[in-house]
Amino acid sequence: MRLPASERKNGSGQGRHDHRQHNIFEAAAAYVAACAEDDQERIDEAESWVSPEALSFGVGELACRAVIALARERNESPQTVARSLLGLPAA
């Protein structure tokens, strides 16, 4: 049986993140990257860092910032980029 992320040990015998608090943006970045890489262990770990509501807020903020950055890079509107990323037709 797999231990929850908060109880797993690293080489020093300490839990990996027992003594460090993570903010919602660190949790969101770790969660989204883990989802993109289909890494369930890292997903579970990031989910344990903050409340589900805080993680949701952080993921939403990350999505907004990513769409804005891509829109600027592509010289397109955020709406066009967001729809394109989701495979939706142009509005």
Secondary structure as UniProt FT lines:
FT   HELIX           5..7
FT   TURN            11..12
FT   TURN            16..19
FT   HELIX           24..36
FT   TURN            37..38
FT   HELIX           40..49
FT   HELIX           52..74
FT   HELIX           78..85
FT   TURN            86..87
//
